[in-house]
């Protein structure tokens, strides 16, 4: 099963990290020295994605600018002999025609955002990557999922799952565990429930921000009624699609960071900073200083 396209829903308002996101998209908040959107773009590119589809909204033009060339900056860096900086920018530059942008126009939920990409994706399986969730691992989460998809049938759907504490299952989409795949890290999803009432969850495995979906999801999303929070929920559409196609849960390797929350954003900066040899010692020293207080 060839996965060529990935959809990035980036129209959200980022209300959990206000006031930082009042004028700046949350996807442009930086983890160490790269914006969130760059991390998930790099993850998708590592996984072999060829076309990157961004579903944007108002005040998100800076995301489009980030993936475009800035001739003034290039010229200035070249004049100053900043070869290392020029190479970094070149590495992050998508190929011409490899990036598409479409507007969601109104905040109707994740399912509606994915549906907005229908004409760009077309009739082929595709990935969905939520940009405020980072997974620290090599290979990345999406690469692990695509590798798993290659062992399955052509009309299979996959979701990345992660264990959460039992007392928090009511805050997540939760899936039930069916027959285990021979790989051990993958299983057939027996059921999916969006934010089940406390004590009713079929497992403690939450649906996280990485999906591989078949194009039949678009026809379901087109008429999908609004669910939790008054929004069109992607989980509800996946539940409907699961009546005719198989879903598999992938227990990925790596450390997931919810950068849409203030605490998660801070933890991600520490975790990614600790991975940088030139920053690690100074970061440890600074944390020790503050812990001493």
C-alpha positions in Angstrom: 0.0 0.0 0.0 1.7 3.2 -1.2 1.2 6.3 0.9 2.2 9.4 -1.1 0.2 12.2 0.5 -0.1 13.5 4.1 -2.7 15.9 5.4 -1.8 18.4 8.1 -4.8 20.1 9.8 -3.4 23.5 10.9 -6.5 25.7 11.1 -6.9 25.4 14.9 -6.9 28.4 17.2 -4.5 27.1 19.7 -6.6 28.2 22.7 -4.7 26.0 25.2 -1.5 28.0 24.8 -2.9 31.6 24.7 -1.8 34.3 24.7 1.2 33.0 22.7 -1.1 32.0 19.8 -3.1 35.2 19.7 -1.2 36.5 16.7 1.1 33.5 15.9 -0.2 30.1 14.8 0.5 27.4 17.4 2.2 25.4 14.6 4.9 28.0 14.4 5.8 27.9 18.1 9.4 26.7 18.3 10.8 23.5 20.0 14.4 24.5 20.5 15.1 26.2 17.1 12.4 24.7 14.8 8.7 25.4 14.6 6.3 22.5 15.3 5.2 22.3 11.7 8.8 21.7 10.6 9.1 18.7 12.9 6.0 17.0 11.5 6.9 17.9 7.9 10.3 16.3 8.5 8.7 13.2 10.0 6.4 12.8 7.0 9.3 13.4 4.5 11.4 10.7 6.4 8.4 8.3 6.0 8.5 8.8 2.2 5.6 11.2 1.8 5.8 13.0 -1.6 2.9 15.6 -1.3 2.2 17.7 1.8 -1.4 19.1 2.2 -1.9 21.8 4.7 -5.5 22.6 5.8 -5.2 26.2 7.0 -7.4 29.0 8.3 -7.3 32.7 9.0 -3.9 34.2 10.1 -2.0 31.1 9.0 -0.2 32.6 6.0 3.0 32.5 7.9 3.0 28.7 7.6 2.9 29.0 3.8 5.7 31.5 4.0 7.8 29.1 6.1 7.8 26.6 3.3 8.5 29.1 0.6 11.9 30.7 -0.4 12.8 34.1 1.1 15.0 35.7 -1.5 16.0 38.6 0.7 17.2 36.2 3.4 19.0 34.0 0.9 20.8 37.0 -0.6 21.8 38.4 2.8 23.1 35.1 4.1 25.1 34.5 0.8 26.6 38.0 1.0 27.7 37.4 4.6 29.2 34.0 3.8 26.7 32.1 6.1 27.1 28.7 4.3 25.8 26.6 7.2 22.6 28.6 7.5 22.1 28.4 3.8 22.4 24.7 3.9 19.9 24.3 6.7 17.3 26.4 4.8 18.0 24.3 1.6 17.4 21.1 3.5 14.0 22.3 4.8 12.8 23.5 1.4 10.1 21.4 -0.2 10.4 20.5 -3.9 8.4 22.7 -6.3 4.8 21.5 -6.4 5.1 19.2 -3.4 3.1 21.4 -1.0 -0.6 22.3 -1.3 -2.7 24.6 0.9 -6.5 24.7 1.3 -8.7 26.7 3.7 -11.1 25.2 6.2 -12.8 28.6 6.6 -14.7 27.7 9.8 -13.6 25.7 12.9 -15.9 22.7 12.5 -13.5 20.1 13.9 -10.8 17.7 12.8 -13.1 15.6 10.7 -14.2 18.6 8.7 -10.6 19.7 8.3 -9.6 16.4 6.8 -12.7 16.5 4.5 -11.5 19.9 3.2 -8.4 18.1 1.7 -10.6 15.6 -0.3 -10.0 17.0 -3.8 -6.2 17.3 -3.3 -5.9 13.8 -1.9 -8.1 12.2 -4.5 -8.9 8.5 -4.6 -5.8 7.0 -2.7 -4.9 6.2 0.8 -3.3 9.0 2.8 -1.8 10.0 6.1 -3.1 12.5 8.6 -0.5 14.1 10.9 -1.5 16.4 13.8 1.2 19.1 14.1 0.9 19.7 17.8 1.9 16.1 18.6 5.5 15.3 18.3 7.0 11.8 18.7 10.7 11.7 19.6 12.1 8.6 17.9 14.1 7.4 14.9 12.5 6.2 12.8 9.6 8.5 13.3 6.0 7.4 14.2 4.7 7.8 10.6 7.6 5.8 9.1 6.7 3.0 11.6 3.1 3.1 10.6 3.9 3.0 6.9 6.2 0.0 7.4 3.3 -1.7 9.3 0.9 -0.8 6.5 3.1 -2.6 4.0 2.3 -5.9 5.7 -1.5 -5.4 5.4 -4.2 -5.5 2.7 -4.8 -2.7 0.3 -8.0 -1.4 2.1 -6.6 -1.3 5.6 -6.6 1.7 7.9 -4.1 2.4 10.7 -4.1 4.6 13.8 -1.2 5.2 16.2 -2.1 4.3 19.8 -0.6 5.0 23.2 -1.4 3.8 26.6 -2.9 6.4 29.0 -3.7 6.1 32.7 -7.1 4.4 33.3 -8.5 7.4 35.1 -7.9 9.6 32.1 -9.4 7.5 29.3 -12.6 9.7 29.3 -10.4 12.5 27.8 -9.4 10.6 24.7 -10.6 8.6 21.8 -10.1 4.9 22.9 -9.9 1.8 20.9 -10.6 -1.8 21.8 -8.0 -4.5 21.2 -8.8 -7.4 18.9 -6.6 -10.0 17.3 -2.9 -9.3 17.6 -0.8 -9.2 14.4 2.3 -11.4 14.1 4.5 -8.3 14.6 3.3 -8.0 18.2 3.1 -4.2 17.9 -0.1 -4.1 15.9 -3.6 -5.4 16.5 -7.1 -5.3 14.9 -9.2 -2.6 16.4 -12.4 -4.1 17.7 -14.1 -0.9 18.6 -13.5 2.9 18.9 -15.2 5.2 21.3 -14.8 9.0 21.5 -14.2 10.1 25.1 -16.0 7.2 26.8 -17.6 7.9 30.3 -15.3 7.0 33.2 -15.2 3.3 33.8 -16.6 2.3 30.4 -13.4 2.4 28.2 -12.7 -0.8 26.2 -9.0 -0.4 26.9 -6.5 2.2 28.0 -5.1 2.7 24.5 -5.8 6.2 23.2 -6.0 7.3 19.6 -3.1 9.7 18.9 -2.3 12.2 16.2 -1.2 9.9 13.4 -3.5 8.1 11.0 -3.4 6.2 7.7 -6.8 6.3 6.1 -8.5 5.1 3.0 -10.2 7.6 0.7 -13.7 6.2 1.4 -13.5 8.3 4.7 -14.3 11.4 2.6 -17.8 10.3 1.6 -18.6 9.5 5.3 -17.2 12.9 6.5 -19.3 14.7 3.9 -22.5 13.8 5.8 -21.0 13.2 9.2 -23.1 14.7 12.0 -21.5 16.8 14.7 -20.3 14.9 17.7 -18.4 15.7 20.9 -17.9 19.5 21.4 -20.4 20.2 18.6 -17.7 19.4 16.0 -17.3 16.9 13.1 -15.2 14.2 14.8 -12.8 12.2 12.8 -13.2 9.3 15.2 -16.9 9.1 14.5 -16.2 8.8 10.8 -13.6 6.1 11.4 -16.2 4.2 13.5 -18.5 4.3 10.5 -15.7 3.3 8.0 -14.8 0.4 10.3 -18.1 -1.3 9.5 -16.7 -2.1 6.0 -12.9 -1.8 6.3 -10.4 -3.1 8.9 -8.6 -0.8 11.3 -5.4 -1.6 13.0 -3.8 0.0 16.0 0.0 0.5 15.9 1.8 0.8 19.3 4.6 3.0 18.1 8.1 3.4 19.6 9.0 6.8 20.9 8.1 9.5 23.3 5.0 11.5 22.5 4.7 15.1 23.4 1.4 17.0 23.3 2.7 20.5 22.4 -0.8 21.9 22.3 -0.6 22.2 26.1 1.7 24.5 28.0 3.2 21.7 30.1 3.6 19.5 27.1 5.3 22.3 25.2 7.8 22.8 27.9 8.5 19.1 28.3 9.1 18.9 24.5 11.6 21.7 24.6 13.5 19.9 27.3 13.4 16.5 25.7 14.5 17.8 22.2 17.1 20.1 23.8 18.6 17.1 25.6 19.1 15.4 22.3 21.4 18.2 21.1 25.0 17.6 22.2 25.8 21.3 22.0 22.9 22.2 24.3 22.7 19.2 26.7 25.3 20.2 29.3 24.2 23.8 29.6 20.5 22.7 29.8 21.3 20.2 32.6 23.3 22.9 34.5 20.4 25.3 34.2 17.8 22.8 35.4 20.0 21.9 38.4 20.3 25.5 39.3 16.6 26.0 39.3 16.0 22.7 41.1 18.4 23.8 43.8 16.1 26.8 44.5 
